[in-house]
Amino acid sequence: MRLRRWHNQDPFGLAGEQREWRRLVFPAVFLVYLLQTAAGVLRHADGLGVLLGMACLLAFCGCYLLAMVAGRSGDRPVVFWRYYAAMLVLTGLETIFAHQDAFVMLIYVSVLTVAARYTSSIPVILGFAAIAAFVPTWIPAWHAHADASTPAAILIVSLAMFGFFAVVRSNRALTEAQLEVARLATENERTRIARDLHDLLGHSLTTITVKAALAHRLSAVDPDRAAVEIAEVEKLSRRALTDVRAAVTGYREVTLGNELAAAREVLRAAGITAELPGAIDSVDPRDSELFGWVVREGVTNVVRHSRARSCQVRLAERCIEIIDDGIGGQPRAGNGLTGLRERAAAAGARLSLGSGPDGRGWWVRVERDPAGLVAEQADELPVWMQP
């Protein structure tokens, strides 16, 4: 736990220090159990010895609280261990004045030991308990009898601190896990928005560009037809704006039927013969959105890159294929294909793509059934794609 020293409204860090000292209220109250040591000083010492014994006890209390502050800050380990060593020395000195009652101070040293070393502190804790149990009986001048209360207190308090710090560590791990989950969720949302915006704007802007170019060519020979195309460009622009807003909020819906209708228009505007399915009843409804994205990205790439004269979209219950007769070539792992592969993987489907055996033509296939299209449609595929 690190002490926050600097604050916007507290440039000298005083508020942070005050909050840190307020955290020491309970440890300070816990020091009341050192009254047993004080009673031991009054019982076993007199005159100057009482004053020295009380001074050692007060110094021990100060070192304990200062060690707590240094330990909480986390950036002053050397200071912490200096106070820790001073507490051990003061405990040893206190045995001169309080005899066996001085070993109550080892309870507080044990608390700091657990806090600083956790599991590796077990041998030290057992050593403190052994000292409190046996040393008083080894010094004849103390006339002390075996007493298990102080060793038991050291072990019980240390065990309680083990439990306390286990909870602290669990809470810290849980907090870190929650922060990591939040970070990953944010990254996933950014990826989703980037992917959706690419897919939406890539398709829409390609369609707008094609229609605008067509309107430009028609403006001189057929102004009425050019006006119709410009009106469609306006409509597409408005729809693209709506789609972008919906993508940002995560409530945009893509369907296979809508994308096939849009594909027919953009292929027609680009002068590409479209061979599209007349019905989509055979498609599993759960695949409608995924197949809609396939049509959108596939047709956009056909218009942009293929220089094709025709484009076919073939459907089966669990499979969709887009085939063109363009220039073919090797695929490039752009944002569109990467996003489409991510969508397919998320839906438990597989994306396949490639060109024809002569290097011409291009095909994209997304399928849930590894066998591809159903058997009754296999004979309709190009020869080089038939099973």
N, C-alpha and C positions, 0 to 999 in steps of 0.2 A: 504493500500500500504506500503510495507516494504522497508526500505532503504538497499540496498545491500552494505555491508561494506567491504567485502573481495573479492579479485579478484586474479586470478593466476598471472597476471602481475602487480598487484598493492597490495602488501602484507599489506600496511598500510592504505588501504581504501581511499586514497586521491582522486582517480578518481571517486569513488562512491559519495563522498561528493561534488565534483565539479559538477557532473551531477545533484545532488539534488538541489544545489543552482541555477543551470541554470533553474530549473523548477520554481523558485520563481521570474523570471523576470516579468511575467505578474502580479502576485500579487503585486510586487513592483511598477509597473507602475500604477496599480489600486489605489495606495495610493495618486495619484495626487489629488483625490477629497477631501483630507484632507486640501487642500488649503483654503477651505471655513472656516475650523476651525482656520487655521492660520490667515486668515483675521479677524475673530472674536476676536482673541487675540489682534491683532493690534488695533482693533476698541474699545474694551472694557477695555484694560489694558494699563498701561504705566510704564516706568522705569523697576524696578526689576520684576514687574508682567509680562511684555512681555517676559523677559528671562525665567522666571519659566514656563510660558505658552508654550513657544517653546520647552523647555526641556521636559515637559510632553508629548508634541506631538511627539517629536523624540523618546522618550522612548516607547510610544504607538506603533509607527511604528516598532521598534525593537522587541517588544513583539509579534506583529502580525506575523512578518516573522519567528521568532523563534518558535512560536506555529504551524505555517504551517509545519516547518521542523519536529517538534516532532509528529505532527499528521500524516504526511506521513510515518514516520518510523514505526508506529503502535506498537512499543514495549516500548514506553515511555509515557503512559497515565498520570502519575502523573506530569511529566514535562509539558505536554500540559495544564493540568488544572491549573497549577501554572501560566503559562503565561496568560491563559484565565482570571483568577482572577485578575492578575495585570492589564490587559486591562480595566476591569470594574472599578478598583480603579482609574486608570489614567483618565478614562472618567469622573468619579465623580470629581476629582481634577480639570480637565480642565474646568468644568462649572464655577469655580471661576474666570477664566481668559477670557474664550470665551463665557460665558453665554449660550444661546440657540444654538449657533453654535457648541458647544461641542458635541451635540447629533448626529452629523454626524458620530462620531466615533462608534456609536452603529450599524451602517451598517456593519462595519467590524467584530464587535462582533457577529452579526447575521449570517454572513457567516460561522464563525467557529462553531456557535451553530448548524446550519443545517448540517455541515460536521460531527460533533461529535454525534449528537443525531437524526438527520433526522426527522421522523414523530413526535417523542416525543418532538421536539423542538418548535412545533407550539405555545403552551402557552407562551413560553419564547419570541418568536418573537412578538406575540401580545402585550406582556407586554412592550417590548422595544418601539414598535410603540406608545403605550399609553403614555409612559413617554415622548417621544419626542413631542407628540401632546399637552399634558395638563400641564406638569411641568412648561414650560416657562410662561404660563399665570397665574400660581399660585404664582410666585415670583414678587411682585410689583417693587422691585428695578431694575429689568431687563427691565421694560417698553416694554415687548414683546407682540406682537399681535399673535393671532392664525395663525399658518402657517402649512399647510398640506404637504409641500414639503418634509421635512425630514421623517415624518412617512410614506408617500407614497414611498419614496426611500427605506426605510427599508423593507416594504412589497414587493415591486417589485423585489428588489435584492434577498430577501429570496426566493420568488417564482421562480426566475430564477435559484437559487442554487438548489432548490428542483428538478427542471427539469434536471439540469446538473447531479446531483448525481443519479437521476433515470436512466439516460442513462449510467452512470458509472456502476451502479449495474446491469443493463441489460447486458451490455457488459461483466461484470465479470461472470454473470450467464451463458451467452452464451459460454464464454471461458471454464468455468468449464464443461458445457455440451459437448462441442467439445472434451475436454480431456477425459471425461468419455466414449464418443462414440469411441474415438480412443483406449482407454484401452479395452473396450469390444470387439472391432474388433480384437485387438491383441490377446485377450484371445480366441475368437472364432477361429481365425486362428491357434493358438497353438493346440486347441482341435481338429480341423479338421486334422491338420498334424499328431498329435498323433494317432487319430482314423484311418486315412488312412494308416499310416505306420504299425500299428498293423494288419489291415486287409490284407494289401499287403504282408508284411513279414511273418505274421503268415501262410497264405496260401502257399506262395512260399517256405518257409523253410520247412514246413510240407511235401510238394511234393518232395522237394529235398532230405529230410531225408529218405522218403519212397523209392524213386528210388535208392538212394545210398545203402540202406540196401538190396534191391532186387539185385542190381548189385554185391554186396559183396557175396550174396548167390549163384549167378549164375557164379561167376568167376571161380569156381572150376569145374563145370559141363558143362557150356555152355559159354565159353569165348566170342563168337561172340555176343550172346544176352546181355552179361554183358557190352560189348563195346557199344552196342546200347543204353542201359540204361544210361551209363556214358555220352554219347553224349547228351542225353536228359537232364541230370542234368546240363551240361554246358549251354545248351540252356535256361533252366529255370533260371539259375543264371543270365545270361545276361538279360533276360526279367525282372527279379526281380529288377535288377539294374536300368533298364530303367523306370520301374514303380515307383520306389522310387524317382528318379529324377523328374518324371512328377508329383508325388504327392506333392513334395515340391513346385513346381511352380504352382500347381493347375490346370494343363491342362491334367491330366490323364483321359481317358474315359473307363468306364467299361460297357460292353454290355452283355446281357443275352446269346446270341449265343456263344460268346467267352468263357464265364464262364462255360457253359454246356460242351463245348468241352474240356476245361481244367479239369472239374470234371470227365469226362469219363476216362481221362488218369490217374488221381491220384487215383481214385477208383480201376481201373484195376491194377495199380502198388501195391496197398495195399491189393489186393486179395479180394476185396469186389464186389459183383455182382451189377452192375449199371442198374437201370431201369429208363431211361431218356426219356423225350418226343422227338419224332422224328421231330417235327416242333414247331415253336414258333409264327406262324402267328396269333394265337388267342390272343396273349398278346397285350395290348395297348402299342404303341410305347413309350408313356410317362413313362411307368413303366419298360422299359427295363433295365435302369441303376440300379434302386432299386432292381429288381428281380435278376440282376447279382450279386449284393452284397449279397443277401440272399443265392444264390447258393454257392458263395465263402465261406462265413462264415459257412453255414450249413454243407457243405461237409468237410471243414477243421475240424470241430468239430466231425463229424462222424469218420474220419480217426484217429483223435487224441484220442478220449475218448470212443467211443461207443462199440468197439470190435464187430462190426456188421458183418454179413455175406452178407447182401444185403442192398441197399439204393435206395429209390424211390424218384423221383422228379416229382411232378404233377403240371400242369399248367392249369389255366383258364384265362379268359380275364382280371380279376382284382385280381387274387389270385395265390399264389404259395405256395406249401407245400413240405417239405422234410421229409421223413419218413425212419427210419431204424429199424432193428430188434435186436439192441444191448442190452446192460445191463440196459439201462434206468437210473432211479434215479432222484433226485431233481436237477434242474438247478442251476448253480452257476453264480452270476452276475459278469462275467468277463468283460474285456475290449471289447471283440468281441461282446457279446450280448448287452452290453450297447451301443456300437457304432451302432449296427444294429437297436436297438430300437430308437435311435436318428435319424437315417436316415429315418426310417419308419414314425416317427412323423413329420419330416420335409416335407415328401411327402404326408401327410394327410392319411397315412395308419395305420394299427394296427398290432402289433406283438403279436402272441400267441405261446406258447410252452408248452410242457409237455411230460409225458410218458404214456404208455399204462395202462389199468386197473390192470394188474398183475404186474406192476412195471417194465416191460421189454419194450424195444423199446423206440423210441424217435421221436418226431415230432416238426417241426417248421413251422409256417404258418404266412405269411404276406398277408394281404388282404385290399383292398379298400371297397369291398362289404361285410358288416357285415354278410351276409348269408353264406359266404365261397365259396366253389366251385360251379360251375353251376350245375343244377339239373342232366344233363345227365351224369356227372362224379361221382355223389354221390355214386352210387351203386358200383363203383370200389374201394372205400376206404375200409380199414379194418372195421370190424363190429363195433368195439368200437369207431370209428370216424364218422360213418354215422349219419346224422341228424335224 
